[in-house]
Amino acid sequence: MGESSDFTDFYLKSVQTYKRLFKNWQAGSKVEVAMIRLIMIPLMEKALEEPGNILKLHHYCNKEDYVYHHAISIGLIGGYIAYKMKCSRADVWQIAGWQSCHQGY
């Protein structure tokens, strides 16, 4: 049970970080893929430790922050699919980050 709670906290913090980045992009800042990777790689690592948490992502979403939850969740789901397809870790991270990055457009 502690594992799920750790993941939940990490996930929610990641969503809030992504939200701040997204608002900066809306204000005219450039999209920094490196920042997205800094969010997604550690979160993807945590998700792969206990993959069942990926099935619970919909429980954490709220209407106001849907766009940000969706972007992070899609990144995790895409990364997990790549992992299950036996892609290299580098490809898993790339897919997770790419999916998250492109959800806001």
C-alpha positions in Angstrom: 0.0 0.0 0.0 2.9 2.4 0.7 4.2 1.9 -2.8 0.9 3.2 -4.3 0.9 6.2 -2.0 4.5 7.1 -3.0 3.6 6.8 -6.6 0.4 8.9 -6.2 2.3 11.7 -4.5 5.0 11.6 -7.2 2.4 11.6 -9.9 0.5 14.5 -8.5 3.6 16.5 -8.1 4.6 15.7 -11.7 1.2 16.9 -12.9 1.6 20.2 -11.0 5.1 20.7 -12.5 3.8 20.0 -16.0 0.9 22.5 -15.3 3.4 25.2 -14.5 5.4 24.4 -17.7 2.3 24.4 -19.8 1.2 27.8 -18.5 4.6 29.2 -19.4 4.2 27.8 -22.9 0.9 29.5 -23.2 2.6 32.8 -22.1 5.1 32.4 -25.0 8.0 30.4 -23.5 9.6 27.8 -25.6 8.8 24.2 -24.9 11.7 22.7 -23.1 11.8 19.0 -23.9 14.6 18.5 -21.3 12.2 19.7 -18.6 9.6 17.2 -19.7 12.1 14.4 -19.5 13.0 15.5 -16.0 9.4 15.0 -15.1 8.7 11.9 -17.0 11.7 9.7 -16.6 11.6 9.4 -12.8 7.8 9.1 -12.9 8.1 6.3 -15.5 10.7 4.5 -13.4 8.3 4.6 -10.4 5.4 3.4 -12.5 7.5 0.5 -13.8 8.3 -0.6 -10.2 4.5 -1.1 -9.6 2.7 -1.1 -13.0 -0.7 -1.6 -11.3 -0.6 2.1 -10.5 -1.0 3.0 -14.1 -4.4 1.5 -14.0 -5.4 3.9 -11.2 -4.4 7.1 -12.9 -8.0 8.0 -13.7 -8.7 8.2 -9.9 -6.4 11.2 -9.5 -7.7 13.4 -12.2 -10.0 16.4 -11.7 -12.0 18.5 -14.1 -10.0 21.7 -13.7 -6.6 20.0 -14.3 -7.7 17.4 -16.9 -5.4 18.6 -19.6 -2.3 18.2 -17.4 -3.4 14.9 -16.0 -4.1 13.7 -19.5 -0.7 14.6 -20.8 1.2 12.9 -18.0 -1.1 9.8 -18.1 -0.8 9.4 -21.8 3.0 9.6 -21.4 3.0 6.9 -18.8 0.7 4.7 -20.8 2.7 5.1 -23.9 5.9 4.4 -22.1 4.4 1.3 -20.4 3.3 -0.1 -23.8 6.8 0.5 -25.1 8.2 -1.3 -22.1 5.9 -4.3 -22.6 6.9 -4.4 -26.2 10.5 -4.9 -25.0 11.7 -1.6 -26.3 15.0 -0.3 -24.8 14.8 1.8 -21.7 16.0 4.8 -23.8 13.1 4.3 -26.2 10.6 3.9 -23.2 11.8 7.3 -21.8 11.7 8.9 -25.3 8.1 7.7 -25.9 6.9 8.7 -22.4 8.4 12.2 -22.8 7.3 12.6 -26.4 3.7 11.6 -25.6 3.5 14.1 -22.7 5.0 16.9 -24.7 2.6 16.6 -27.6 -0.6 16.3 -25.6 -0.8 20.0 -25.1 -1.0 20.9 -28.8 
